[in-house]
Amino acid sequence: MATRAESTTTTEPSAVGTERTERIGWRAGVAAGALAGIAMGAAFSLFAPGALEVAIPSLYGLSGGVAGWIVHVSHGAVLGVVFVALANALGVADATRSTLLGIGYGVVLWVALAAVLMPVWLAAVGSPATAPLPNLDPLSLAAHVLYGAVLGAALPSLRSL
């Protein structure tokens, strides 16, 4: 079992040579991902409430806004851990580079998960919210860019978790 010290930041050689970068722990990814998921969920609540009330919970056979929020923030937290692994692999620890990487990550998530995987999954479970394949909704793109920006911007300040 990992100790608290093992799961937070460590200093390791970077891929660039003798330069050293701080590795960010998975707990920071959970926190930053959940925070970014809340920001994205707020945007969906304002501009596309059906995403949280129907589409997202129906992925798991659930319904309603509370279930949608729980599933959405959980997805955000898990994807935040994946982002930490990516940021650590690339040696990204400063706020500017992390935010830019987060925006790119948000675009990749939109293409892979929202535009392709989600419509397939919704159709497979017989959801009333089944979307076209690919689902190239610009509002969804904007929400995923917001997720990535908040994730990337928040992560460096949460590195001590």
PyMOL commands that set and color helices and strands:
alter all, ss='L'
color gray80, all
select helices_A, chain A and resi 26-47+49-58+65-90+95-124+138-158
alter helices_A, ss='H'
color red, helices_A
select strands_A, chain A and resi 10-13+20-23
alter strands_A, ss='S'
color yellow, strands_A
deselect
rebuild
show_as cartoon
